[in-house]
Amino acid sequence: MADDFTFEITESLGLISEGKGGWTLELNKVSWGGRPAKYDIRTWAPDHDKMGKGVTFTEEELRKLKEILDSLDIAG
């Protein structure tokens, strides 16, 4: 039997978008299984009890992602 799956949103950093049924795409710091929190982008149900697939980043990985995004020529 697998260990219980635990997570804790330790810091809410920003709402990226909102979809159907109130699900939101968010950037948060999340501790998975009691480990140190990582930066996390994923969809969440309105009450944060369910989540969609996402991606987590260390601080170093997030810095590199920011460099890449800053280098893009995105017209707003």
N, C-alpha and C positions, 0 to 999 in steps of 0.2 A: 504494500500500500504506500502511495506517495505521501510525503509530508504535506501538511496543510500549506496552501499558497497564501502568503501574506504580503500586503503592500501598505504603504502609508505615503500619502501626498504630503511632503514636508514643507513645500512652498509652491504656491500658485503663481506662475510668472506671466501668463498671458493667454488670452482667448484668441485663437487664430480664425475660427469660423464656427458657425452653428448650422446644423443640419436638421433633417426631419425628426420629429418626435423629441426635440430638445437636446439631442446628442451634440456634443461640442468637440472640436479639435482644439487641444490645449497644449501649451508648453508648461510643464511643471517639473519640480524636483521630486523624485519618487524613490523611496527606499523599498527595495524588493527583498523579501525574506529576511528583513532585519539588517541587511547590508547597508553600507553608506549610500546616501541618496545620489542618483545620477539625473542628468537632464533628460527629459522624456517628452516625446511628441506622440500623442495618440488620441483617439476618440474616446469620449466618456459619456455614459448615460447621465441624465440630469442629476441623479443623486450620488454619482460616482461609485455605485456598487457593481457596475458592469463596465467593461472596457472593450475596445476594439484592438486590432493589431497596431503596434506602434514601433518606435525605434528609440533606443536610449543612447546617450552620449556621455563620455567623461568630459570634464572641463576642457581638457586639451583637444578632444575631438570637436567640441562645440566651438572653440576658438577657430579651429581650421575651417569648419563649416561657415562661420561668419566671414572669414577671409574670402572664401569662394563666393559667397553671396554678395559681398561688397564689390567683388570684381566684375559681377554681371552687369550688363547694360540693360536694365529693366525700366522701360518707360512707364510712368505712373499715370 
